[in-house]
Amino acid sequence: MTNASQISVHALGGPTAILEIGGLRLLTDPTFDAPREYVAGPGRVLVKTAPTALTPAEIGPVDAVLLSHDQHKDNLDVGGRDYLGQVPLVLTTASAADRLGGASRAVPLWEHVDLSRPGGSALRVTRVPALHGPEGSEPVVGEVAGFVLSGPGTPTVYVSGDNASLDLVALIAGRFAVDVAVLFAGAARTALLGDAYLTLTSAQAAEAARILGASHVVPLHFDSWGHFTEGADALTKAFAQAGLTERLTLLHPGGRATLTVATA
């Protein structure tokens, strides 16, 4: 007998999205500031170029925030940081939890937190590795988390966070049969690491889709900030060149899609 499971993804701009799965509502990397500039260090200015599609009040209640990291404004801006005081749980890295306090909870690598679902079952949130740049960049860019969501009657969903390593994607694919991949793309680049990319390029996102075998891929983190060097057109082209167009769900800020996955 074949059943179907679903996840709804509502893209709000940049890395921020509402995920509705298993009766729960999760929010990724909150960014709510109006367009503005942020001084990020000597010679480094991050520019938010577009507003977030919804305000915190318009989002409504969420069950948890999946926060890849707190140290960069394009993943947690001033408004996003304020928003964390309104939510019951923030799952993130140990270093971010130490800095943020409040409802933040550190999830060690490869360990999990079970979130209670309506009806008595649980959605499992497993912390998986992410590398925010080339090998050896961790002391500069800091700790970053990815997540895998799984549970009875739900698709298995990989949320990459700011990861630039296909080797880590392959490691995750070896442990989980991923149905839906929410990939932070954009080929982000700043003066922090020179010409190196801090997130997946569009071609790497397509390759990650192939490695994971995911039937659906939803890119985030490719719009609304000036240091993203590849956008929607590059993603469309890369997936077409890889023969994976049918797997790509490309959402612009405010766009929403419900993805259905067949399960045995």
N, C-alpha and C positions, 0 to 999 in steps of 0.2 A: 504493500500500500504506500502511495506517495502523498505526503502532506506538504504544506507550504508554510514558510515562516517569513516574517517581514521586519524591516527596519525603515523608519522614516528619517530622512536627513533634510534639515532645513538650514541652508547656508545663510549666514548673516554677514559675511565679509571677512577677509583675512583668514585666520585659523579658527574663527568662532562659528559654531554650528550647534543646533539642537538635534540630538539623536533620540528618537523614541523607539524603544525596543523592550519587548517583554512587559509592557505595562508601565515602564519607567521612562522618565525624561532626564537626559543627561546633557550637559553643556560642555563643549570643548573650549579651552583657552579664551577666557572672556576679554574682549576688547570693545569698549563702549565710548571712547573719547570721540569728539568731533575732529575733523581733519586738523592736524597741527604738526609741529616739529618737536623732536626730542633730542637733546644733546646727550649722546651715548658715550662720549669720551673724546679724547683729542682727535680732531679731524673726522669725527663720526657723528653724523646727524641722521636719525631715522625720521622719515616723513610719512605720516598717515594721510592718504590722499582722498579718502571717501568716508562718509559716515557709516556706522554699522546699521544694518537694515532694521533692527528692532532695538528699542530701549529695554533696560532691565524690567521696567513695569509691564511692557508689552509681551515680554517672554513668559511671564507668569512663573509659578512654582516649578522648581526642578528638584530631582532627588539627589543629584550629586554633580559636581564639576570634575571633569577630567583635565587636569592641568599639567601640560607637558613640562613646563618650567616657568619660573617667575622672574628670571634675571634679564629678560629682554622685553621691551615695551610692545613689540609687535605680537607678543603672546600673552602678556598681561599688562595692560596700560593702566592709567590712573583710575579711570572709571571701572575697569575690570577688577582692580584691587579692592575698590570700595564695595563692589558687588559681592565679593566673597563673604562679606559679613552678613549677607542675607540668606545664604544657602546652608543646608544642614551638614554637608560633607564635601570636602575637597580632597581628592585622591591625587597624589603627586610624589615628587622625589623627597628624600630625607632632607636635603639641603633646603629645598623650598619650604617644606613643612616647618623646619626650624626658624626660618626667617618670617614666615607668615603667621604661625600660631593659629589661634581660633579653631575653626572647624577643619583645618588641614590635617591630613593623615598621611604619613609616609608609607609607601608600599614598597618593600624590598624587591629587588630584581627577581623575577620568576615566581614571586609569591602573589597571593590573591586576596581580594576582599569580596565577600558574598553580600549582595544587596537584596533585601527582601522584596519580592514581587507580589502584586495582588494575586491571591489564590494560594499563597503559601510556598511557592518554589522560590528560587534565587537566580539572580543574574550574577555570574562570576566575572569579576574584573581582575585580570592578571596583568601585572606590570612586566613589560618586555623592554629590551634594550633599545636605545637610540643614540646615535652619534651625530652631533650637531656641527659637522664639518669633516675634514679629512682625518685620517688616522693620526692620533697624537694631539688633537686639538682640544681634548677635554679640559686641560688646565686653563685654557683661554676662554672657551665658550661655556664651560660649566656642565653640570649634570642635567640630563634630559630624560623624560620617560615616554615610552610608548605604552599602549594598552591593547589587550585582547578581551573582547566581551563574548561570553558564551553562556549557554544555559538550555534547559529542556524547552523545545519548541521555538527556539530563536536561532537566527543565523549566527555563525561565528564571525565576529567583526574585528578587524585589525585597525586601530587608530594609531598612525605612525608617530605623531608628534614631529618635532623638527629633527628628522633623521636624514642623513645623507649617505648612508652606508648600505649598499646592496648585499654585502656579506652578512649584515645583521638581518636583513629581510630574509635571506636564505636560511639563516639560523631559526628564525621565527616560523618559516614555512615548514621546517623539519619537525616542529613541535605541535603545530596547529593546522587543521584543514580549514583555511580561511575562505569564507563565502563572499564577504564584502570587505574591501580595503578602502579605508578613508585615509588618503595619502596627502601629507603636507608637501606641496610641490613649490613652484615659483622660482627655483634656481636662485635662492636668496644669496646676495653677495654684499658685503660691507668692507670697509677698510680694516675691520678687525682681523680678517684673514686674507687680505689682499685679493687675488683673483680666484681663490678657492670658493666653492659653493658650500653654503651652510645647510641647504636642504636639497631635495631631489630635483634634478633637471626634469624636463618633460620626457626626454628619452629614457631617463632612469625610472621615472614613474611607470612608463609602459613596460620596462623590463621587470620592475617590481611586480606588476600585475601578472606577467608571465611566470615569474618565479613562484608566486603565491598560488597561482591557479584560481584566483578569485573570479567569480562570475560577474561581479559588479565592482567597479572602481569609481570612487567619488573623490576627486581632488579638492583640497582646501588650500589656503595659504598661498594663493597665486594672484590675488588682487587686493586693492585698497591700501597698499604700502609701496613706497617708491623704490625700495631696495629689492623687490621681486623683479628679476630680469626676464622672466618668461611667463606669459599669461595664457589665456584661453586658446588663442590661435595656435600657439606652440604645442599645447597639450593635444589639441585636435589633430594636428599634423603628426605628432609623434605616435599617437595610438593608431592612426591610419597607416603609417609606414610599418608599424609592427603587426598589422593585421588584427588589431584588437579593438576596433571602433565599437563593436557591439557590446563590449564590456564597459565602456566609458559613459558615465553619467556626469555631465558638466553643468554645474549650477553656478549661476551668478548671484550676487548678494540679494537675498529675498527669495531666491528660488528654492523649491522644495520637491522632493521625489520620494515615493514609497517603493522600495525595492523588495521583490518577492524571490525567495530562494526555495527550490524544491528540496525536501528532506525525505529520507526513506522512512 
